[in-house]
Amino acid sequence: MRNTMIVMTLALALVAGACAADVTESDEYQALENELASVEQQLSGPITELEAAKASQNTTNAEVVDSSARHDAALESLAMLKEILADPESFGTEAEVVDLLASYAADGTVMDDDVFGAVPYRQAWHNTLYGGAFDAQIDAYDTWVSDDGSQGGVLWIWHGLNGSGRPFELPGISLIEFDEDGLVSYELVTYPYPNDYVRAAAFGEGSPTPSTG
């Protein structure tokens, strides 16, 4: 602030001096002009730093806004997936349900099952709910999203009739990555059981359920 006042004072002095005849040739005028140039040079560093700080702050603010928007979009994607899975029949035919589930994923997304491998996202949902002899559903019990909206997860139970038409119940966790628009870009499915147990539950003799013990 003090340097700014000096610049203003010197500038006023120069303007006032310019109104006097031949004052621009005086030693006093030249001294003031030199002092003004010196002050301007001293201020150039702090001004540059201030402008850089403002630009950095604007970038940070933009990143916070983008992060918040991505977080909200990811939350909405998970909420809609949970709503669809809670009552698939209310959202149409089998094809319409898997199309709708797939609409919350980016193009090219795969669901990577720790036991059964990676397949395209839409196909994964068809296999999970309707494939083969399956008559199954997913109950999503808890969901979460990271602060920046880039990652999230779902705690769920997959249950119903398995690929052999037998009752089964498998809990598991999905670890999810989201793109900039909050759409699923990758999903890893994992189970708290050995692979053989999961395969038998899904395609063999099934697994204990509340009704079968």
PECORJO-V39506 format. One record per pair of residues at least 24 apart in sequence whose ideal C-beta (glycine too) atoms are under 7 Angstrom apart, sorted by sequence separation. I is the first residue (numbers start at 1). J is the second residue. D is the distance in Angstrom with one decimal. If there is no record, write none. Layout:
# PECORJO-V39506
i=I j=J d=D
i=I j=J d=D
This chain:
# PECORJO-V39506
i=80 j=104 d=5.9
i=98 j=122 d=5.4
i=101 j=125 d=4.6
i=136 j=160 d=3.4
i=152 j=176 d=4.8
i=10 j=35 d=6.1
i=11 j=36 d=6.9
i=135 j=160 d=5.3
i=136 j=161 d=6.6
i=151 j=176 d=6.7
i=10 j=36 d=4.3
i=135 j=161 d=4.4
i=151 j=177 d=5.7
i=152 j=178 d=6.5
i=77 j=104 d=4.6
i=98 j=125 d=4.7
i=134 j=161 d=6.7
i=150 j=177 d=6.7
i=151 j=178 d=6.9
i=98 j=126 d=4.7
i=133 j=161 d=6.8
i=134 j=162 d=6.6
i=150 j=178 d=5.9
i=170 j=198 d=6.3
i=7 j=36 d=6.8
i=10 j=39 d=6.7
i=134 j=163 d=5.8
i=149 j=178 d=5.9
i=128 j=158 d=6.9
i=133 j=163 d=5.3
i=132 j=163 d=4.4
i=133 j=164 d=6.4
i=170 j=201 d=5.2
i=7 j=39 d=5.4
i=133 j=165 d=4.8
i=170 j=202 d=7.0
i=6 j=39 d=5.4
i=7 j=40 d=6.7
i=149 j=182 d=6.2
i=168 j=201 d=4.5
i=168 j=202 d=6.4
i=3 j=39 d=6.2
i=94 j=130 d=5.0
i=170 j=207 d=6.5
i=168 j=206 d=4.2
i=169 j=207 d=5.7
i=3 j=42 d=6.7
i=162 j=201 d=6.6
i=163 j=202 d=6.1
i=164 j=203 d=6.1
i=166 j=205 d=6.2
i=167 j=206 d=5.2
i=168 j=207 d=4.6
i=3 j=43 d=5.4
i=162 j=202 d=5.3
i=163 j=203 d=4.2
i=164 j=204 d=6.2
i=166 j=206 d=3.5
i=169 j=209 d=4.3
i=88 j=129 d=6.7
i=162 j=203 d=6.2
i=168 j=209 d=6.8
i=167 j=209 d=4.9
i=162 j=206 d=5.4
i=167 j=211 d=6.7
i=167 j=212 d=5.4
i=88 j=137 d=7.0
i=159 j=209 d=6.4
i=85 j=137 d=6.8
i=85 j=138 d=4.6
i=85 j=140 d=5.9
i=82 j=140 d=4.4
i=82 j=143 d=6.4
i=121 j=184 d=6.9
i=78 j=143 d=4.5
i=78 j=145 d=6.7
i=75 j=145 d=5.3
i=74 j=145 d=4.7
i=106 j=179 d=4.9
i=71 j=145 d=6.0
i=78 j=152 d=6.1
i=114 j=188 d=6.9
i=74 j=149 d=4.4
i=109 j=184 d=5.6
i=112 j=187 d=6.7
i=114 j=189 d=6.0
i=71 j=147 d=6.6
i=73 j=149 d=6.8
i=78 j=154 d=6.7
i=109 j=185 d=5.6
i=110 j=186 d=6.7
i=111 j=187 d=4.7
i=112 j=188 d=5.0
i=113 j=189 d=4.5
i=114 j=190 d=4.3
i=115 j=191 d=6.6
i=71 j=148 d=6.6
i=106 j=183 d=4.5
i=109 j=186 d=6.4
i=112 j=189 d=6.8
i=114 j=191 d=6.4
i=70 j=148 d=6.7
i=71 j=149 d=3.4
i=74 j=152 d=5.7
i=105 j=183 d=5.7
i=106 j=184 d=6.8
i=111 j=189 d=6.3
i=70 j=149 d=3.4
i=104 j=183 d=6.1
i=105 j=184 d=4.1
i=106 j=185 d=4.8
i=104 j=184 d=6.0
i=115 j=195 d=5.0
i=67 j=148 d=4.6
i=67 j=149 d=6.2
i=115 j=198 d=4.6
i=115 j=199 d=6.4
i=74 j=178 d=4.4
i=77 j=182 d=5.4
i=76 j=182 d=6.6
i=77 j=183 d=6.3
i=77 j=184 d=6.4
i=70 j=178 d=6.8
i=73 j=181 d=6.0
i=74 j=182 d=4.2
i=73 j=182 d=2.4
i=70 j=180 d=6.0
i=70 j=182 d=5.5
